């Protein structure tokens, strides 16, 4: 019985990225067709956050393992985790340097919308793509780091059916190489806390991509 549950959990986690990409592509297309571009985009993300990022990890991990998903098993800023700490500082600093100029020039209304939306997105995505996999596979770096990094990158194709990037391939590749250090940080600490903080800060400085602009457009 236990072995069957373990196998089912493994298969669910393994096929999750492909299923997520397929379902979310349909959700974004359908919502934007019914509600319009901005409302459909926001509703699509709402479904993504609630179902895929929160309910699915809760189901796969169970309450005991899901509840402490943001609690470190090993401290980030320690001698043993010096490389993870360096990567966290480097990735976070790069995001600040990349986006701070645009952030300080943005309208106040856009910033006020970006803060909660980017924070929600950052924490929800890290619970799914880092927290879930490092909790399921704490001793397997391939399944805890590499595989969810690929899934994280590919899942960014789904919202682009509404707002496509100028260079879709380049955007997906860049998210993959961002996910790798995030995966390593989460793997070394055993939690999604530090990656969620960095991800949220990056998203805020980047004005949450199309989330805040979509919300602002709906409020006008």
Kinemage of the C-alpha trace (Angstrom):
@kinemage 1
@onewidth
@group {chain A} dominant
@subgroup {mainchain}
@vectorlist {calphas} color= white
{ca unk a 1} P 0.000 0.000 0.000
{ca unk a 2} L 2.778 2.405 0.961
{ca unk a 3} L 4.802 1.487 -2.136
{ca unk a 4} L 1.778 2.115 -4.357
{ca unk a 5} L 1.271 5.564 -2.803
{ca unk a 6} L 4.948 6.411 -3.318
{ca unk a 7} L 4.770 5.346 -6.962
{ca unk a 8} L 1.583 7.335 -7.531
{ca unk a 9} L 3.148 10.431 -5.951
{ca unk a 10} L 6.262 10.047 -8.100
{ca unk a 11} L 4.222 9.674 -11.293
{ca unk a 12} L 2.035 12.643 -10.374
{ca unk a 13} L 5.061 14.861 -9.762
{ca unk a 14} L 6.759 13.596 -12.916
{ca unk a 15} L 3.828 14.276 -15.244
{ca unk a 16} L 2.703 17.445 -13.463
{ca unk a 17} L 4.631 19.940 -15.679
{ca unk a 18} L 3.212 18.564 -18.933
{ca unk a 19} L -0.315 18.391 -17.546
{ca unk a 20} L -0.024 21.881 -16.090
{ca unk a 21} L 1.202 23.375 -19.365
{ca unk a 22} L -1.625 21.742 -21.318
{ca unk a 23} L -4.403 22.692 -18.904
{ca unk a 24} L -3.169 26.226 -18.270
{ca unk a 25} L -2.831 26.967 -21.990
{ca unk a 26} L -6.501 26.046 -22.406
{ca unk a 27} L -7.459 28.038 -19.301
{ca unk a 28} L -5.700 31.206 -20.494
{ca unk a 29} L -7.196 30.954 -23.980
{ca unk a 30} L -10.697 30.276 -22.661
{ca unk a 31} L -10.639 32.951 -19.957
{ca unk a 32} L -9.275 35.643 -22.260
{ca unk a 33} L -11.876 34.741 -24.897
{ca unk a 34} L -14.762 34.950 -22.417
{ca unk a 35} L -13.639 37.850 -20.237
{ca unk a 36} L -11.223 39.850 -22.366
{ca unk a 37} L -7.446 39.937 -22.331
{ca unk a 38} L -6.712 41.546 -18.961
{ca unk a 39} L -9.461 39.880 -16.917
{ca unk a 40} L -8.783 36.513 -18.528
{ca unk a 41} L -5.079 36.821 -17.809
{ca unk a 42} L -5.679 37.586 -14.129
{ca unk a 43} L -8.285 34.855 -13.727
{ca unk a 44} L -5.931 32.368 -15.359
{ca unk a 45} L -3.222 33.206 -12.856
{ca unk a 46} L -5.715 33.018 -10.013
{ca unk a 47} L -6.564 29.455 -11.022
{ca unk a 48} L -2.862 28.634 -11.427
{ca unk a 49} L -2.014 29.925 -7.953
{ca unk a 50} L -4.912 28.303 -6.119
{ca unk a 51} L -5.075 24.932 -7.839
{ca unk a 52} L -1.613 24.117 -9.144
{ca unk a 53} L 0.588 26.036 -6.712
{ca unk a 54} L -1.320 25.400 -3.471
{ca unk a 55} L -3.878 22.593 -3.715
{ca unk a 56} L -1.760 20.189 -5.775
{ca unk a 57} L 1.331 20.396 -3.503
{ca unk a 58} L -0.947 20.081 -0.463
{ca unk a 59} L -2.458 16.937 -1.950
{ca unk a 60} L 0.832 15.363 -3.007
{ca unk a 61} L 2.697 16.131 0.205
{ca unk a 62} L -0.069 15.781 2.748
{ca unk a 63} L -0.618 18.200 5.600
{ca unk a 64} L 2.431 17.105 7.623
{ca unk a 65} L 4.950 17.810 4.864
{ca unk a 66} L 3.132 20.745 3.266
{ca unk a 67} L 2.726 22.915 6.374
{ca unk a 68} L 6.485 23.494 6.943
{ca unk a 69} L 7.274 23.969 3.241
{ca unk a 70} L 8.629 27.487 3.940
{ca unk a 71} L 10.637 26.389 6.987
{ca unk a 72} L 14.359 25.776 6.467
{ca unk a 73} L 15.767 22.371 7.252
{ca unk a 74} L 19.263 23.851 7.010
{ca unk a 75} L 20.105 27.571 7.354
{ca unk a 76} L 21.002 29.369 4.145
{ca unk a 77} L 23.626 31.649 5.634
{ca unk a 78} L 25.937 29.044 7.090
{ca unk a 79} L 29.389 27.750 6.249
{ca unk a 80} L 27.973 24.531 4.844
{ca unk a 81} L 25.677 26.460 2.498
{ca unk a 82} L 28.087 29.152 1.360
{ca unk a 83} L 27.500 28.425 -2.337
{ca unk a 84} L 23.717 28.542 -1.973
{ca unk a 85} L 23.977 31.804 -0.025
{ca unk a 86} L 26.252 33.285 -2.686
{ca unk a 87} L 23.834 32.271 -5.451
{ca unk a 88} L 20.906 33.766 -3.566
{ca unk a 89} L 22.695 37.072 -3.114
{ca unk a 90} L 23.890 37.093 -6.723
{ca unk a 91} L 20.498 36.301 -8.274
{ca unk a 92} L 18.733 38.827 -6.063
{ca unk a 93} L 21.287 41.554 -6.759
{ca unk a 94} L 21.121 40.943 -10.513
{ca unk a 95} L 17.344 41.383 -10.396
{ca unk a 96} L 17.725 44.646 -8.484
{ca unk a 97} L 20.230 45.980 -11.019
{ca unk a 98} L 18.075 44.896 -13.961
{ca unk a 99} L 14.745 46.310 -12.847
{ca unk a 100} L 15.238 49.047 -10.261
{ca unk a 101} L 15.513 51.828 -12.857
{ca unk a 102} L 12.163 51.003 -14.431
{ca unk a 103} L 10.621 50.474 -10.997
{ca unk a 104} L 11.470 53.913 -9.629
{ca unk a 105} L 10.064 55.571 -12.771
{ca unk a 106} L 6.775 53.637 -12.657
{ca unk a 107} L 3.470 55.245 -11.634
{ca unk a 108} L 2.599 54.795 -7.976
{ca unk a 109} L -0.641 52.992 -8.828
{ca unk a 110} L 1.289 50.391 -10.814
{ca unk a 111} L 3.745 49.846 -7.959
{ca unk a 112} L 0.951 49.453 -5.424
{ca unk a 113} L -0.617 46.745 -7.587
{ca unk a 114} L 2.697 45.059 -8.380
{ca unk a 115} L 3.669 44.539 -4.731
{ca unk a 116} L 0.835 42.170 -3.707
{ca unk a 117} L 0.535 40.490 -7.109
{ca unk a 118} L 4.257 39.803 -7.478
{ca unk a 119} L 4.504 38.611 -3.873
{ca unk a 120} L 1.576 36.243 -4.336
{ca unk a 121} L 3.018 34.927 -7.576
{ca unk a 122} L 6.527 34.542 -6.155
{ca unk a 123} L 5.473 32.593 -3.081
{ca unk a 124} L 2.933 30.416 -4.901
{ca unk a 125} L 5.315 29.476 -7.710
{ca unk a 126} L 8.136 28.676 -5.316
{ca unk a 127} L 5.873 26.439 -3.237
{ca unk a 128} L 5.109 24.457 -6.391
{ca unk a 129} L 8.368 24.405 -8.340
{ca unk a 130} L 10.866 24.395 -5.505
{ca unk a 131} L 9.122 23.473 -2.258
{ca unk a 132} L 7.145 20.519 -3.600
{ca unk a 133} L 10.046 18.871 -5.400
{ca unk a 134} L 12.687 19.303 -2.698
{ca unk a 135} L 10.243 17.844 -0.174
{ca unk a 136} L 9.362 14.892 -2.403
{ca unk a 137} L 12.930 14.187 -3.529
{ca unk a 138} L 15.255 15.453 -0.767
{ca unk a 139} L 18.141 13.214 -1.859
{ca unk a 140} L 17.759 13.340 -5.635
{ca unk a 141} L 19.144 16.558 -7.187
{ca unk a 142} L 17.966 15.557 -10.660
{ca unk a 143} L 14.326 15.402 -9.574
{ca unk a 144} L 14.587 18.157 -6.979
{ca unk a 145} L 16.504 20.718 -9.069
{ca unk a 146} L 16.854 19.937 -12.771
{ca unk a 147} L 13.456 18.479 -13.614
{ca unk a 148} L 11.296 21.142 -11.919
{ca unk a 149} L 13.544 23.837 -13.411
{ca unk a 150} L 12.615 22.560 -16.847
{ca unk a 151} L 8.943 22.410 -15.866
{ca unk a 152} L 9.096 25.928 -14.447
{ca unk a 153} L 10.551 27.235 -17.704
{ca unk a 154} L 8.046 25.454 -19.931
{ca unk a 155} L 5.052 26.546 -17.841
{ca unk a 156} L 5.841 30.130 -18.851
{ca unk a 157} L 4.614 29.254 -22.331
{ca unk a 158} L 0.999 29.064 -21.105
{ca unk a 159} L 0.367 32.742 -20.224
{ca unk a 160} L 2.094 33.768 -23.434
{ca unk a 161} L -0.943 32.654 -25.397
{ca unk a 162} L -2.406 35.926 -24.039
{ca unk a 163} L 0.669 38.188 -23.846
{ca unk a 164} L 3.482 36.696 -25.942
{ca unk a 165} L 7.050 37.811 -25.269
{ca unk a 166} L 9.077 39.418 -28.050
{ca unk a 167} L 11.411 36.418 -27.952
{ca unk a 168} L 9.450 33.475 -26.598
{ca unk a 169} L 12.303 30.974 -26.881
{ca unk a 170} L 14.772 33.324 -25.225
{ca unk a 171} L 12.345 34.062 -22.416
{ca unk a 172} L 11.782 30.381 -21.651
{ca unk a 173} L 15.507 29.631 -21.727
{ca unk a 174} L 16.261 32.532 -19.390
{ca unk a 175} L 13.668 31.299 -16.866
{ca unk a 176} L 15.289 27.847 -16.957
{ca unk a 177} L 18.693 29.249 -16.052
{ca unk a 178} L 17.090 31.338 -13.302
{ca unk a 179} L 15.342 28.249 -11.943
{ca unk a 180} L 18.567 26.248 -11.618
{ca unk a 181} L 20.132 28.354 -8.841
{ca unk a 182} L 16.723 28.672 -7.198
{ca unk a 183} L 16.459 24.888 -7.248
{ca unk a 184} L 19.890 24.489 -5.717
{ca unk a 185} L 19.115 27.009 -2.961
{ca unk a 186} L 15.871 25.227 -2.098
{ca unk a 187} L 17.592 21.834 -2.241
{ca unk a 188} L 20.299 22.918 0.182
{ca unk a 189} L 17.914 24.589 2.636
{ca unk a 190} L 15.068 22.104 2.219
{ca unk a 191} L 12.479 24.837 1.814
{ca unk a 192} L 11.040 27.406 -0.582
{ca unk a 193} L 11.415 30.355 1.792
{ca unk a 194} L 14.508 32.061 0.396
{ca unk a 195} L 13.643 31.508 -3.239
{ca unk a 196} L 10.138 32.840 -2.586
{ca unk a 197} L 11.594 36.012 -1.075
{ca unk a 198} L 13.978 36.546 -4.004
{ca unk a 199} L 11.340 35.643 -6.599
{ca unk a 200} L 8.843 38.046 -5.052
{ca unk a 201} L 11.350 40.888 -4.843
{ca unk a 202} L 12.355 40.356 -8.463
{ca unk a 203} L 8.721 40.333 -9.514
{ca unk a 204} L 7.973 43.532 -7.625
{ca unk a 205} L 10.905 45.348 -9.217
{ca unk a 206} L 9.834 44.029 -12.633
{ca unk a 207} L 6.339 45.397 -11.890
{ca unk a 208} L 4.948 41.835 -11.889
{ca unk a 209} L 5.173 41.409 -15.649
{ca unk a 210} L 1.684 41.770 -17.140
{ca unk a 211} L -0.159 41.168 -13.870
{ca unk a 212} L -0.150 44.704 -12.462
{ca unk a 213} L -0.661 46.389 -15.868
{ca unk a 214} L -3.653 44.112 -16.475
{ca unk a 215} L -5.135 44.969 -13.075
{ca unk a 216} L -4.515 48.659 -13.642
{ca unk a 217} L -6.179 48.543 -17.054
{ca unk a 218} L -9.262 46.989 -15.495
{ca unk a 219} L -9.438 49.707 -12.844
{ca unk a 220} L -9.400 52.570 -15.314
